[in-house]
Amino acid sequence: MRLRPLVLMLSLSLLTTRAFASGGERPEPTPSSSGGSGGMTSTSPSGVALTPRQQAEQWYADAYDDVAKGKQDVQDGKAKNAEKRFKRALERSMRATSYDSTYHEAWNLAGFSARKLGDYPKSLAAYRTSIRFKSDYAPAREYYGQALLESGDLKGAEEQLAWLQKLTATDLAAQLKAAIDAKKGTAPTSDAKH
């Protein structure tokens, strides 16, 4: 049957061309034969072995979902549920980095999750790793600045703000500037939106 090789080639093509915009869009996981959250497999539905990057993407996608649900739990006043989700997101994003240690988005998500759990040493280390792999990754710079600010390093947060301004990441710079201004007790300038 001639269709089977064509379907297999299309499946492989989709698996290898997947890209994420990690700043705010939910990544689509690479399909797995188990079909469930946390049930990561190392083969696709067609039985083709997944690359380490594809496996990392699966773990990252599940971690991303946990973070989204954790944020909603925070808004709904469900602190214990949020904490569980952020812990699971941290585990899953770290699992993603175990498959692809250069996956800067996964390092950024690990930093965010650790920060939400109050683990600033782990959070700061994860953000630094993300930035080491992609120095112009603006979401990591903004979150890193927030973590520095929350841990009492105003100067470090201001350095991240300077990076964001250099990268012309206007919205992220405005968010960090507003947080810095609030920490300083000063009124935000007109260019800070939140």
C-alpha positions as CSV (number, residue, x, y, z in Angstrom):
1,M,0.0,0.0,0.0
2,R,1.5,3.3,-1.1
3,L,-0.3,5.6,1.3
4,R,1.4,4.2,4.4
5,P,4.9,5.5,3.6
6,L,3.3,8.9,2.7
7,V,1.5,9.1,6.0
8,L,4.6,8.1,7.9
9,M,6.6,10.8,6.1
10,L,4.0,13.4,6.9
11,S,3.9,12.4,10.5
12,L,7.7,12.6,10.8
13,S,7.6,16.0,9.0
14,L,5.1,17.3,11.6
15,L,7.1,16.0,14.5
16,T,10.4,17.6,13.3
17,T,9.0,21.0,12.3
18,R,7.3,21.8,15.6
19,A,8.2,25.2,17.1
20,F,6.9,27.1,20.1
21,A,6.5,30.7,20.8
22,S,6.8,30.3,24.6
23,G,6.0,33.8,25.6
24,G,2.3,33.3,26.0
25,E,1.0,30.6,23.6
26,R,0.4,27.1,24.7
27,P,2.7,24.7,23.0
28,E,1.2,21.7,21.3
29,P,2.7,18.4,22.5
30,T,4.1,15.8,20.2
31,P,1.5,13.0,20.0
32,S,2.2,10.0,22.1
33,S,0.7,6.6,22.0
34,S,-0.6,6.8,25.6
35,G,-2.6,10.0,25.0
36,G,-2.7,11.0,28.6
37,S,-1.1,13.7,30.7
38,G,2.1,12.5,32.4
39,G,2.0,9.3,30.3
40,M,5.0,10.2,28.2
41,T,6.2,7.6,25.7
42,S,9.2,7.5,23.5
43,T,7.3,6.6,20.3
44,S,4.7,8.4,18.2
45,P,1.3,6.8,17.3
46,S,2.9,5.4,14.2
47,G,5.5,3.6,16.3
48,V,8.4,5.9,15.2
49,A,10.8,6.7,18.0
50,L,10.7,10.3,19.2
51,T,13.8,12.4,19.4
52,P,14.9,13.7,22.8
53,R,13.7,17.2,21.8
54,Q,10.3,15.8,20.9
55,Q,10.1,14.1,24.3
56,A,11.2,17.3,25.9
57,E,8.4,19.1,24.1
58,Q,5.8,16.7,25.5
59,W,7.0,17.3,29.0
60,Y,7.1,21.1,28.4
61,A,3.6,21.1,27.1
62,D,2.3,19.3,30.2
63,A,4.2,21.7,32.4
64,Y,2.8,24.7,30.6
65,D,-0.7,23.4,31.2
66,D,0.1,22.9,34.9
67,V,1.3,26.6,35.1
68,A,-1.9,27.8,33.4
69,K,-4.1,25.9,35.8
70,G,-1.9,27.0,38.7
71,K,-2.4,30.6,37.7
72,Q,-6.1,30.1,37.6
73,D,-6.1,28.4,41.0
74,V,-4.3,31.5,42.4
75,Q,-6.9,33.8,40.9
76,D,-9.7,31.5,42.4
77,G,-8.1,31.6,45.8
78,K,-7.1,27.9,45.8
79,A,-3.5,28.2,47.1
80,K,-3.0,24.5,47.9
81,N,-4.1,23.5,44.4
82,A,-1.9,26.1,42.9
83,E,1.1,24.9,44.9
84,K,0.5,21.3,43.7
85,R,0.3,22.5,40.1
86,F,3.4,24.6,40.3
87,K,5.3,21.7,41.9
88,R,4.2,19.4,39.1
89,A,5.1,22.1,36.5
90,L,8.6,22.4,38.0
91,E,9.1,18.6,37.9
92,R,7.8,18.4,34.3
93,S,9.8,21.3,33.0
94,M,13.0,19.9,34.6
95,R,12.2,16.6,33.0
96,A,12.0,18.4,29.7
97,T,15.5,19.9,30.3
98,S,16.8,16.4,31.1
99,Y,15.8,15.4,27.5
100,D,17.2,18.7,26.0
101,S,19.4,20.6,28.3
102,T,19.5,23.6,25.8
103,Y,15.7,24.0,25.8
104,H,15.6,27.6,27.0
105,E,11.8,27.8,27.1
106,A,11.7,24.9,29.5
107,W,14.4,26.5,31.7
108,N,12.3,29.6,31.8
109,L,9.2,27.7,32.8
110,A,11.2,25.9,35.5
111,G,12.3,29.3,36.8
112,F,8.7,30.6,36.8
113,S,7.4,27.5,38.6
114,A,10.2,27.6,41.3
115,R,9.5,31.4,41.8
116,K,5.8,30.7,42.3
117,L,6.8,28.1,45.0
118,G,9.1,30.7,46.7
119,D,12.3,28.8,45.8
120,Y,14.3,31.8,44.6
121,P,17.7,30.1,44.4
122,K,16.3,27.4,42.1
123,S,14.3,30.0,40.2
124,L,17.2,32.4,39.6
125,A,19.5,29.5,38.5
126,A,16.9,28.3,36.0
127,Y,16.4,31.8,34.6
128,R,20.2,32.3,34.3
129,T,20.4,29.0,32.4
130,S,17.6,30.0,30.0
131,I,19.4,33.3,29.3
132,R,22.7,31.5,28.9
133,F,21.2,29.5,26.0
134,K,19.3,32.5,24.5
135,S,20.5,35.8,25.8
136,D,17.8,37.7,23.9
137,Y,14.9,35.7,25.2
138,A,12.8,38.5,26.5
139,P,10.3,36.5,28.6
140,A,13.1,35.0,30.7
141,R,14.7,38.4,31.1
142,E,11.4,39.9,32.4
143,Y,10.7,36.9,34.8
144,Y,14.3,36.9,35.9
145,G,14.0,40.6,36.7
146,Q,10.8,39.9,38.7
147,A,12.5,37.1,40.6
148,L,15.5,39.4,41.4
149,L,13.1,42.1,42.6
150,E,11.2,39.7,44.8
151,S,14.4,38.4,46.3
152,G,15.6,41.9,47.1
153,D,18.0,42.6,44.3
154,L,16.7,45.9,42.9
155,K,19.9,46.6,41.0
156,G,19.7,43.2,39.3
157,A,16.1,43.8,38.3
158,E,17.1,47.2,36.9
159,E,19.8,45.5,34.8
160,Q,17.2,43.1,33.4
161,L,15.0,46.1,32.6
162,A,17.9,47.7,30.7
163,W,18.2,44.4,28.7
164,L,14.5,44.5,27.9
165,Q,14.7,48.1,26.7
166,K,17.7,47.2,24.6
167,L,15.7,44.3,23.1
168,T,12.8,46.6,22.5
169,A,10.5,44.3,24.4
170,T,8.2,47.2,25.2
171,D,5.4,45.4,27.0
172,L,7.7,43.2,29.1
173,A,9.8,46.2,30.0
174,A,6.7,48.1,31.0
175,Q,5.7,45.3,33.3
176,L,9.1,45.0,35.0
177,K,9.3,48.8,35.3
178,A,5.9,49.0,37.0
179,A,7.1,46.3,39.5
180,I,10.3,48.1,40.1
181,D,8.5,51.4,40.6
182,A,6.1,49.8,43.0
183,K,8.9,48.3,45.0
184,K,10.6,51.7,45.1
185,G,7.3,53.3,46.1
186,T,7.4,55.7,43.2
187,A,4.7,56.4,40.7
188,P,5.1,54.6,37.4
189,T,6.1,56.7,34.5
190,S,3.8,57.2,31.5
191,D,5.5,54.5,29.4
192,A,4.8,51.8,31.9
193,K,1.6,49.8,31.1
194,H,0.3,46.9,33.1
